[in-house]
Amino acid sequence: MKPLIGYLFLANGIIFGIASNSFAKISEGFTKLTPSILCILFMCITMFSIAKAMHAIPVGFAYSIYSGLTVTGVVLFAVLKFNQVPNAYGIIGIAFIIIGVVMVNYLGRLN
């Protein structure tokens, strides 16, 4: 599989990862049926997409991109949907996550 296809699977995994985490919040502890089902379904799609991405992209790069951008996306969703604005330390932490993802991808090297 070509790396471009891997990155497309990874982007799909990130989008569905953000959606599944968002539905986890909306499901209110899996007490609401529809958001609970969507959360589980989207998490399955996420894991499938990440597994396919790791077939073409090194595991460390794929997972660092997935985790960093998913966390950042969930924070943005929380700000927009639930008005849960992080404090200064939270914003600095998110900035460090983004910097870390950039460093791993542009400065990290495989042995």
FENLIN-V834403 format. One record per residue. N is the residue number from 1. RES is the residue in one small letter. PHI is phi in whole degrees, 0 to 359 (NA if undefined). OMEGA is omega in whole degrees, 0 to 359 (999 if undefined). Layout:
n = <N,N>
res = <RES,RES>
phi = <PHI,PHI>
omega = <OMEGA,OMEGA>
This chain:
n = <1,2,3,4,5,6,7,8,9,10,11,12,13,14,15,16,17,18,19,20,21,22,23,24,25,26,27,28,29,30,31,32,33,34,35,36,37,38,39,40,41,42,43,44,45,46,47,48,49,50,51,52,53,54,55,56,57,58,59,60,61,62,63,64,65,66,67,68,69,70,71,72,73,74,75,76,77,78,79,80,81,82,83,84,85,86,87,88,89,90,91,92,93,94,95,96,97,98,99,100,101,102,103,104,105,106,107,108,109,110,111>
res = <m,k,p,l,i,g,y,l,f,l,a,n,g,i,i,f,g,i,a,s,n,s,f,a,k,i,s,e,g,f,t,k,l,t,p,s,i,l,c,i,l,f,m,c,i,t,m,f,s,i,a,k,a,m,h,a,i,p,v,g,f,a,y,s,i,y,s,g,l,t,v,t,g,v,v,l,f,a,v,l,k,f,n,q,v,p,n,a,y,g,i,i,g,i,a,f,i,i,i,g,v,v,m,v,n,y,l,g,r,l,n>
phi = <NA,283,302,300,296,300,290,292,298,296,299,298,298,294,299,288,295,296,297,295,293,292,291,298,292,294,289,53,72,61,264,255,294,298,297,294,296,296,300,294,299,293,293,297,297,301,294,299,296,293,297,294,297,290,288,249,242,305,305,299,292,299,288,294,296,302,293,296,285,292,299,297,296,293,297,297,299,296,294,286,273,248,55,262,277,290,282,301,294,296,295,297,299,297,299,296,298,296,299,297,297,297,297,299,280,257,249,288,232,273,280>
omega = <181,180,180,178,177,179,175,174,179,177,177,179,179,180,180,175,177,180,182,177,178,177,175,177,183,182,180,177,181,176,176,189,186,178,178,179,179,178,181,179,181,177,176,177,178,183,176,182,180,179,178,179,182,175,183,184,177,186,182,179,183,184,178,177,181,185,181,182,176,178,179,179,179,177,178,176,180,178,184,186,187,181,179,184,179,176,184,180,177,179,177,178,178,177,178,178,180,177,179,178,179,180,181,185,184,182,181,181,173,177,999>
